[in-house]
Amino acid sequence: MFRLLQTLGLPVAYMKHVTAQKLPYLVYLGSGSSNFVADNRVYNSENNYTVEYYFDRKSTTTEKKIEKLFNDNEIVWQKSEDIYIRDEEMYLIRYYV
């Protein structure tokens, strides 16, 4: 996931950035797995991730780039609403992949 997200040209880190980053940037984290189960056995397991896009100015262009990256790599995704983080004066969109 890290290498794939790096192709967007935005700062990206797992869980958190070690140093403060200038907006916009990405953070991703593991969010469990989706398993295909039958007869008390897991036949297929896929890791799930949450990709968090932090920004201070709305950019549908950047959102479309993120979504195109997922689509081009056949990654199924869902998108959250725009979330305003008042204490940080920034916005967040979560992609569930």
Summary of the structure (lengths in Angstrom):
residues: 97
radius of gyration: 15.0
end to end distance: 10.1
largest distance: 49.9
contacts: 229
relative contact order: 0.20
helix: 22%
strand: 45%
